[in-house]
Amino acid sequence: MLVSSRNQQVIRDSIEKIIVKNGFTLFDFKIINTGRGITLRVLVDYAQGGIDLHECARLNFKIRKIIEGENYFSEDINIEVFSPGADRDLKQYKDFLRVKNRVVKVWFKDKKEGILKVKEIAGELKEVKNSGIEIMSKTGPREIFFADIQKARQVL
């Protein structure tokens, strides 16, 4: 069964309402046709991280009630609710918010003397702004624009 983009958005909106109502943030949402049926993958956490397995299970139950109550799918559906995990790449503004005041490693574009290089920096993520982040590294504070970030991860 293929799900149109419009229907995916309706389903996402319904699920996001439940997630937000319960104090969590939706980080990612996918509907996957596995060939054997539909799998709904929902990636959630608190804005500052820390969701546990019990909370994922509770959200799974609530999402299933919505999906079945609205009859979005004519077949059985597998629902997977999980947390981003500490080793997940940081890509969006809310990903960086989740790890604020924790140690991160960032690979970013840096242009010095007309030469563009990719550099790496590690340190405590002190600020998350609309334009970028501020990291306190061993050499001092460094502001990095989101547009320059190639990759970023929390350091465990």
N, C-alpha and C positions, 0 to 999 in steps of 0.2 A: 504494500500500500504506500503510495507516494503522498506526502503531505505538502500542500502548497505553501509558499512563503507567507501568504496572508494567514492561513490557518496556523502555521508555526508561531507567528507573532501573537495570535489570539491565545494559543496555549501557553506561550511564554508569559504573557501578561497575567493570565489567571494564576499561574504558578508563582510568579514574582510577588503578587499580592499576598499570598499565603506566607512566603518566605519573609517578606518585610514585616508583615503583621506579627511574626514570631521573633522579630529582632535580629534577623540575619540579612546578609547581602548576597544577591545572586551574582556569581562571578562568571559562569558560563552555562549554556543550555544547548543541548543538541538532541535532535530526533534522528535516530539511525535505523535504516531498514537493513536488518542483518541477513535477510534471505529466509530466515526462520520466523520472523516477526519483527515487531518494533521495539527498540530500546530507547528509553528516554533517559538521558544523562544530565544530571543537575549538579553543578559545582557551587557549593555554598560555604559561607563562613560568617563569623562576626566581622564587622568592619576592621577590628584590630586583631583578628585571628582568635583561635582557641576553641573552635567547635569540637565536640567530642562525638564518638560513635553513637551514643544513646540519642543525642540530638539529631544526628543524621537519620537514624531509624524512625524517630518521631516525625520528622519532616517527610520521610518517605511515605508513611501511613497517611498523612494529611494530603499529600500530593495525589496519592492513589485515589482517595475519596473524591477529590476534585475531578480527576481524569474520568473516573467511572461515573460520577454523577452527571457530568456534562456530555457523556457518550462521544468523546472526541475520536475514539478509535473503535472500529467494529470487531477487532480481534484482540487477543490477549496482548498485554504490553508488559515489558520488563522495565522497572524503574530503578535507576541507580542514583542515589544521593550520596555525595562524598565531599570531602574538604579539599582545598587546593594542595595541601601538603607543603612542608617547609622547603622542599627542593624544587618546587615549581618555578619556572621563569616568571619574573615580574614584568608585566607588559602594560597594564593599564594604571591609571591614576589610583584606583581603589586597591590595586595590588600593592602599590608602594605604601598607601595608608595603613594597610594591614601589617606591615613590618616596620612601621615607624619606631624609632628608638632601639632598633635591633641592628646587628652587623650585617651589611650587605656587600656584595662584590658587583661592580659595574664595569662593563666594557663600553667605551664611548669614543666618538669621533672627536679628535682634537686637532686643531689647525694652528701650527706655530711656524712662523717664518715661511708662510705660503705652502707648507707641506702638510697634507692631511694624513694623520696616523690614527690607528685605533689603540687606545690606551686602556689600562685596567687600574681600578682603584678599589680599595676595601676600607670600610670604616662604618661608623654608626650613622644611620640615616636620621638626621636631625630635623629636617623640614621637608614637607611635600607641598609644593605650590602648584598653581595652575600651569606654570611654564616649565617646571622641572623640580629637581630635588637638591638638597644640600646634605653633603656627607662630611662628617668630621673624621678625617684620616690621621695617620701618624704625623703627616706633614702639615696639618691644619685643615680648615674648612675648604670645601670645594663645591661650587654650584655647577650642576650639569643640567642642560636643557633636555626635555624629553625627546626632542627631535634628534639629539646627538647620541642617545642611548642605543647601543647595538644589542646588548643583552644585560640582564641584571638578575641576581639571585640572592636569597638570604643565605648567610654563612651559618652553618650549623656547628 
